[in-house]
Amino acid sequence: MIVDRELDGIDADMVRIDHEQGAYLATRHLLDLGHRAIACIGGPFHSTVAEMRLAGYRRALQQASVPVRAEWALHSEFTSSAGHEAACQLLAAHPPTAIFAGNDVIAIGVLRAAAERLIRVPQDLSVIGFDDIQMSRYVYPALTTVGQSIMQLGETAAEMLLSRIATPHALPAEKRLVTPSVVVRESTAAPNTLSNE
C-alpha cells in the first residue's frame, strides 16, 4: 500500500491526493472572484507533485479562456525563501492580481514579499496556497488554501488495505484519488477595480 506517492516500477495499491484537481480548484476560486491576471509559483522542476499542480492551474485558465502567460508560471523550491524570491520577481513589474502558490510554505514567502512592497493582501493581491498546514491559519492575513483531508486519505487507505487482505490475489493493484477542497480564509478577495490587469 502506497499513500500519497506514486513510485515508478512498483505495482501496488495506491491512494493519494488529487494534486491536479486541487490546483484546478484553487485557480478556479481566483477566477470565480473575478481575477484574470493569475500567476503560479509552483514547486521544483523535478517534482511530480509540482507538475500536477501546475497542470491544474493551466487547465483552469484554459477552460476560462484566460491566456497562460509563461512569465507568470514559475518554478521554485517548496520553501518560503524560494516563494519570497519568486514573488519579488513577479511583483517587480506588471504584477498579477492573484498568485496561486504550489504549497502553503511558498505562499508564506509570497505574503512577506507583498508586505515588503506595501502591497495589501487581499485588497491588491490575492494569495492562495496548497496543503492547509497549521501555520496557514495563523499568518496574517490567514491563508486561503487547498485542504487535504488526511482523515479521508487514511480511511481510504485502510479500506483498500482491508480489501487487499481479504482477497490478496483476486484484484489488480488499485489506484484511488482523494479530491481536496478550497479552505477560504482572509487572503483572497475580488480584484481591486483600480488595479491594472
Residue frames as qw, qx, qy, qz and C-alpha x, y, z in Angstrom:
[[0.000, 0.888, 0.460, 0.000, 0.00, 0.00, 0.00],
 [0.410, 0.107, 0.024, 0.906, 1.39, 3.37, -1.07],
 [0.090, -0.836, -0.497, 0.216, -0.09, 6.53, 0.44],
 [0.074, 0.963, 0.050, -0.254, 0.13, 9.95, -1.24],
 [0.136, -0.634, 0.612, 0.454, 3.01, 8.99, -3.54],
 [0.904, 0.401, 0.013, -0.146, 3.46, 7.24, -6.85],
 [0.437, -0.586, 0.631, 0.260, 6.56, 5.08, -7.19],
 [0.608, 0.537, -0.443, -0.382, 7.71, 4.07, -10.66],
 [0.456, 0.325, -0.828, -0.029, 8.06, 0.37, -11.26],
 [0.088, 0.006, 0.872, -0.482, 6.05, -0.71, -8.19],
 [0.451, -0.278, -0.595, -0.604, 2.68, -2.31, -8.84],
 [0.201, -0.239, -0.792, 0.525, 0.88, -1.78, -5.53],
 [0.121, -0.808, -0.571, -0.083, -2.37, -0.36, -4.24],
 [0.327, 0.033, -0.095, 0.940, -2.11, 3.40, -4.01],
 [0.070, -0.865, -0.495, -0.036, -4.17, 6.27, -2.65],
 [0.409, -0.100, -0.043, 0.906, -3.14, 9.91, -2.99],
 [0.135, 0.698, 0.268, -0.650, -4.45, 13.44, -3.03],
 [0.555, 0.620, 0.443, 0.333, -5.61, 14.63, -6.45],
 [0.377, -0.462, 0.039, 0.802, -3.00, 17.37, -6.77],
 [0.145, 0.177, 0.531, 0.816, -4.06, 18.38, -10.27],
 [0.224, -0.677, -0.620, -0.327, -7.71, 18.81, -9.29],
 [0.440, -0.686, -0.338, 0.470, -6.75, 20.67, -6.12],
 [0.293, -0.275, 0.204, 0.893, -4.73, 23.21, -8.12],
 [0.022, -0.408, -0.639, -0.651, -7.59, 23.49, -10.59],
 [0.331, -0.751, -0.572, 0.001, -9.96, 24.29, -7.70],
 [0.419, -0.547, -0.122, 0.714, -7.53, 26.86, -6.28],
 [0.165, -0.057, 0.395, 0.902, -7.25, 28.65, -9.62],
 [0.151, -0.537, -0.706, -0.437, -10.98, 28.33, -10.22],
 [0.345, -0.713, -0.471, 0.388, -11.57, 30.05, -6.85],
 [0.255, -0.429, 0.108, 0.860, -9.49, 33.01, -8.02],
 [0.017, 0.183, 0.635, 0.750, -11.26, 33.09, -11.38],
 [0.227, -0.644, -0.720, -0.126, -14.66, 32.99, -9.69],
 [0.299, -0.672, -0.284, 0.616, -13.65, 36.03, -7.63],
 [0.365, 0.913, 0.139, -0.118, -13.02, 37.87, -10.90],
 [0.336, -0.679, 0.496, 0.425, -9.25, 37.58, -11.26],
 [0.832, 0.553, 0.043, -0.006, -7.78, 37.17, -14.73],
 [0.343, 0.740, -0.508, 0.276, -4.16, 38.13, -14.00],
 [0.859, -0.447, 0.193, -0.156, -3.24, 34.99, -12.06],
 [0.316, 0.640, -0.695, 0.081, 0.32, 33.81, -11.55],
 [0.961, -0.248, -0.104, -0.069, 1.52, 30.44, -10.27],
 [0.014, 0.694, -0.696, 0.182, 4.62, 29.77, -8.20],
 [0.953, -0.049, -0.238, -0.183, 4.90, 26.01, -8.43],
 [0.763, -0.536, 0.336, 0.136, 7.39, 23.62, -6.97],
 [0.233, -0.586, 0.640, 0.439, 10.68, 22.40, -8.45],
 [0.546, 0.427, -0.509, -0.511, 11.03, 21.02, -11.98],
 [0.283, 0.217, -0.934, 0.003, 11.87, 17.52, -10.72],
 [0.290, 0.077, 0.745, -0.596, 8.73, 17.21, -8.58],
 [0.073, -0.319, -0.862, -0.387, 5.81, 15.18, -9.94],
 [0.106, -0.682, -0.625, 0.365, 3.51, 16.86, -7.41],
 [0.055, -0.563, 0.060, 0.822, 4.60, 20.30, -8.66],
 [0.037, 0.060, -0.696, -0.714, 3.93, 19.32, -12.25],
 [0.097, -0.502, -0.853, -0.104, 0.44, 18.03, -11.40],
 [0.100, -0.717, -0.418, 0.549, -0.37, 21.26, -9.56],
 [0.031, -0.417, 0.330, 0.846, 0.92, 23.37, -12.45],
 [0.037, -0.185, -0.841, -0.508, -1.24, 21.32, -14.83],
 [0.085, -0.648, -0.735, 0.178, -4.32, 22.07, -12.73],
 [0.080, -0.643, -0.068, 0.759, -3.54, 25.78, -12.79],
 [0.004, 0.221, -0.591, -0.775, -3.17, 25.73, -16.56],
 [0.029, -0.372, -0.892, -0.254, -6.36, 23.71, -17.08],
 [0.039, -0.714, -0.554, 0.427, -8.43, 26.18, -15.06],
 [0.008, -0.582, 0.165, 0.796, -7.09, 29.15, -17.03],
 [0.001, 0.060, -0.776, -0.628, -7.59, 27.41, -20.36],
 [0.014, -0.517, -0.855, -0.035, -11.19, 26.48, -19.51],
 [0.033, -0.797, -0.357, 0.485, -11.84, 30.13, -18.62],
 [0.565, 0.688, 0.227, 0.394, -10.20, 31.28, -21.89],
 [0.257, -0.940, 0.195, 0.110, -7.55, 33.16, -19.93],
 [0.666, 0.603, -0.404, 0.175, -4.11, 33.09, -21.62],
 [0.849, -0.447, -0.003, 0.283, -1.40, 31.23, -19.72],
 [0.230, 0.921, -0.283, 0.136, 1.47, 33.70, -19.55],
 [0.848, 0.145, -0.385, 0.334, 4.84, 31.96, -19.40],
 [0.237, 0.452, -0.412, 0.755, 6.34, 34.71, -17.23],
 [0.535, -0.420, 0.242, -0.692, 3.60, 34.11, -14.64],
 [0.975, -0.139, -0.106, -0.136, 4.17, 30.34, -14.33],
 [0.117, 0.737, -0.615, 0.254, 7.31, 30.00, -12.21],
 [0.870, -0.140, -0.456, 0.126, 9.08, 27.05, -10.63],
 [0.112, -0.719, 0.484, -0.486, 10.68, 27.28, -7.19],
 [0.310, 0.045, -0.896, 0.315, 11.65, 25.05, -4.31],
 [0.507, -0.618, -0.546, -0.252, 8.93, 24.25, -1.77],
 [0.494, -0.290, -0.416, 0.706, 10.33, 26.80, 0.70],
 [0.043, -0.907, -0.329, 0.259, 9.32, 30.23, 1.98],
 [0.277, -0.620, 0.313, 0.664, 12.60, 31.78, 0.83],
 [0.262, 0.088, 0.744, 0.609, 12.06, 30.47, -2.70],
 [0.078, 0.739, 0.663, 0.095, 8.46, 31.70, -2.65],
 [0.177, -0.847, -0.094, 0.492, 9.65, 35.10, -1.48],
 [0.293, -0.376, 0.518, 0.710, 12.25, 35.30, -4.25],
 [0.201, 0.341, 0.785, 0.477, 9.77, 34.26, -6.96],
 [0.015, -0.839, -0.532, 0.116, 7.15, 36.69, -5.66],
 [0.229, -0.703, 0.119, 0.663, 9.68, 39.53, -5.72],
 [0.234, -0.070, 0.682, 0.689, 10.25, 38.72, -9.39],
 [0.076, 0.571, 0.773, 0.265, 6.51, 38.64, -10.14],
 [0.143, -0.865, -0.415, 0.244, 5.76, 41.86, -8.25],
 [0.428, -0.354, 0.180, 0.812, 8.60, 43.88, -9.76],
 [0.168, 0.259, -0.342, -0.888, 6.82, 44.88, -12.98],
 [0.595, -0.021, -0.451, -0.665, 3.27, 44.34, -14.30],
 [0.148, -0.138, 0.903, -0.380, 2.32, 42.28, -11.26],
 [0.321, -0.337, -0.820, -0.333, -0.61, 39.87, -11.28],
 [0.463, -0.474, 0.087, -0.744, -3.66, 40.47, -9.10],
 [0.881, -0.320, 0.200, -0.284, -3.52, 36.93, -7.69],
 [0.243, 0.531, -0.811, 0.019, -0.92, 34.23, -7.02],
 [0.959, -0.180, -0.075, -0.204, -1.53, 30.52, -6.64],
 [0.086, -0.680, 0.717, -0.129, 1.36, 29.12, -4.61],
 [0.655, 0.175, -0.718, -0.159, 2.33, 25.47, -5.03],
 [0.585, -0.363, -0.684, 0.243, 2.18, 24.97, -1.27],
 [0.348, -0.900, -0.257, -0.045, 1.46, 26.99, 1.87],
 [0.644, -0.488, 0.080, 0.584, 5.15, 27.43, 2.68],
 [0.378, 0.259, 0.380, 0.804, 5.72, 29.14, -0.69],
 [0.119, -0.788, -0.450, -0.404, 2.59, 31.24, -0.05],
 [0.525, -0.768, -0.176, 0.321, 4.03, 32.48, 3.25],
 [0.511, -0.199, 0.257, 0.795, 7.05, 33.76, 1.33],
 [0.135, 0.540, 0.508, 0.657, 4.66, 35.50, -1.08],
 [0.330, -0.862, -0.382, -0.038, 2.89, 37.23, 1.83],
 [0.559, -0.575, 0.026, 0.597, 6.25, 38.51, 3.06],
 [0.396, 0.105, 0.412, 0.814, 7.22, 39.85, -0.37],
 [0.049, -0.726, -0.509, -0.461, 3.89, 41.64, -0.67],
 [0.458, -0.823, -0.265, 0.208, 4.23, 43.20, 2.79],
 [0.558, -0.332, 0.160, 0.743, 7.73, 44.48, 1.99],
 [0.194, 0.216, 0.460, 0.839, 6.30, 46.29, -1.03],
 [0.240, 0.244, 0.381, -0.859, 3.26, 47.64, 0.87],
 [0.428, -0.054, -0.659, -0.617, 1.01, 45.54, -1.36],
 [0.528, -0.152, 0.498, -0.670, -2.13, 44.79, 0.60],
 [0.305, -0.045, -0.928, -0.210, -3.41, 41.22, 0.74],
 [0.521, 0.296, 0.730, 0.328, -6.15, 40.63, -0.32],
 [0.249, 0.818, 0.222, -0.469, -7.11, 44.16, -1.42],
 [0.264, 0.775, -0.412, -0.400, -4.31, 44.48, -4.02],
 [0.376, 0.383, -0.833, -0.136, -3.14, 40.87, -4.30],
 [0.892, -0.223, 0.111, -0.376, -4.94, 37.62, -3.57],
 [0.152, 0.493, -0.854, 0.065, -2.83, 34.66, -2.43],
 [0.919, -0.146, 0.063, -0.362, -3.88, 31.03, -2.20],
 [0.099, -0.547, 0.831, -0.017, -1.72, 28.09, -1.10],
 [0.832, 0.048, -0.477, -0.280, -1.98, 24.31, -1.00],
 [0.505, 0.094, -0.796, 0.321, -1.79, 21.78, 1.87],
 [0.537, -0.693, -0.159, -0.454, -3.62, 23.65, 4.68],
 [0.575, 0.066, -0.601, 0.552, -0.69, 23.38, 7.09],
 [0.397, -0.677, -0.534, 0.314, -1.40, 24.53, 10.64],
 [0.324, -0.334, -0.016, 0.885, 0.61, 27.73, 10.21],
 [0.063, 0.342, 0.538, 0.768, -1.69, 28.85, 7.38],
 [0.314, -0.750, -0.572, -0.104, -4.37, 29.67, 9.98],
 [0.507, -0.720, -0.199, 0.429, -2.04, 31.94, 11.98],
 [0.402, 0.034, 0.234, 0.884, -0.19, 34.02, 9.38],
 [0.162, 0.735, 0.374, -0.542, -1.65, 37.44, 8.64],
 [0.703, -0.065, 0.094, -0.702, -3.85, 37.54, 6.76],
 [0.669, -0.092, 0.725, -0.134, -4.92, 33.94, 7.37],
 [0.048, 0.348, -0.732, -0.584, -4.16, 31.98, 4.23],
 [0.836, 0.297, 0.088, -0.453, -6.81, 30.68, 1.84],
 [0.097, -0.460, 0.867, 0.169, -5.56, 27.27, 0.80],
 [0.765, 0.069, -0.506, -0.393, -6.42, 23.88, -0.64],
 [0.544, -0.450, 0.590, -0.392, -7.06, 21.46, 2.22],
 [0.516, 0.196, -0.821, -0.144, -6.04, 17.85, 2.06],
 [0.782, -0.406, 0.095, -0.463, -8.24, 15.60, 4.14],
 [0.117, 0.453, -0.868, 0.167, -5.70, 13.41, 5.91],
 [0.548, -0.011, 0.693, -0.468, -8.55, 11.58, 7.65],
 [0.802, 0.446, 0.072, -0.389, -10.20, 10.77, 4.32],
 [0.461, 0.613, -0.640, -0.055, -6.86, 9.69, 2.91],
 [0.137, -0.333, 0.876, -0.320, -6.28, 7.39, 5.90],
 [0.683, 0.158, 0.517, -0.491, -9.79, 5.95, 5.80],
 [0.758, 0.540, -0.197, -0.309, -9.49, 5.21, 2.09],
 [0.291, 0.550, -0.778, 0.086, -6.08, 3.57, 2.60],
 [0.367, -0.177, 0.813, -0.415, -7.44, 1.44, 5.45],
 [0.777, 0.323, 0.269, -0.469, -10.43, 0.36, 3.38],
 [0.666, 0.586, -0.428, -0.173, -8.19, -0.62, 0.48],
 [0.063, 0.480, -0.845, 0.227, -5.79, -2.47, 2.78],
 [0.573, -0.018, 0.681, -0.455, -8.60, -4.49, 4.37],
 [0.807, 0.462, 0.019, -0.368, -9.91, -5.36, 0.92],
 [0.474, 0.613, -0.632, -0.015, -6.43, -6.48, -0.14],
 [0.212, -0.334, 0.853, -0.340, -6.01, -8.64, 2.99],
 [0.723, 0.169, 0.478, -0.469, -9.40, -10.28, 2.37],
 [0.852, 0.464, 0.240, 0.023, -8.62, -11.07, -1.27],
 [0.396, -0.677, 0.379, 0.490, -4.83, -10.79, -1.72],
 [0.325, -0.149, 0.729, 0.584, -4.70, -12.21, -5.25],
 [0.358, 0.591, 0.723, -0.001, -8.17, -11.51, -6.60],
 [0.203, 0.944, 0.211, -0.150, -7.79, -7.86, -7.54],
 [0.621, 0.454, -0.027, 0.638, -5.30, -5.95, -9.66],
 [0.352, -0.223, -0.293, 0.860, -3.49, -3.08, -7.98],
 [0.009, 0.836, 0.535, 0.119, -6.00, -0.33, -7.28],
 [0.315, 0.053, -0.074, 0.945, -5.38, 3.40, -7.52],
 [0.118, -0.815, -0.566, -0.035, -7.66, 5.96, -5.89],
 [0.237, 0.336, -0.066, 0.909, -7.58, 9.74, -5.74],
 [0.223, -0.675, -0.584, 0.392, -8.94, 11.83, -2.88],
 [0.213, 0.682, 0.259, 0.650, -10.19, 15.23, -4.02],
 [0.308, -0.257, -0.416, 0.816, -9.18, 18.15, -1.76],
 [0.021, 0.844, 0.507, 0.173, -11.23, 21.30, -1.28],
 [0.233, 0.537, -0.103, 0.804, -10.64, 25.04, -1.01],
 [0.439, -0.599, -0.516, 0.428, -10.48, 26.41, 2.54],
 [0.170, 0.745, 0.163, 0.625, -11.41, 30.09, 2.24],
 [0.495, -0.528, -0.358, 0.590, -9.80, 32.41, 4.78],
 [0.050, -0.884, -0.161, 0.436, -8.62, 36.03, 4.55],
 [0.354, -0.467, 0.455, 0.670, -6.01, 36.15, 1.78],
 [0.189, 0.226, 0.723, 0.625, -8.30, 36.09, -1.26],
 [0.239, 0.640, 0.419, -0.599, -10.89, 38.61, -2.46],
 [0.565, 0.738, 0.346, 0.129, -12.24, 40.11, -5.66],
 [0.586, 0.143, 0.084, 0.793, -9.61, 42.11, -7.56],
 [0.091, -0.632, -0.179, 0.749, -9.27, 45.81, -6.84],
 [0.527, 0.733, 0.425, 0.064, -11.06, 47.55, -9.69],
 [0.071, 0.962, -0.206, -0.167, -8.28, 50.16, -9.78],
 [0.586, -0.426, 0.606, 0.327, -5.57, 47.56, -10.31],
 [0.414, 0.615, -0.443, -0.504, -4.05, 47.17, -13.74],
 [0.770, 0.012, 0.637, 0.002, -4.84, 43.79, -15.25]]
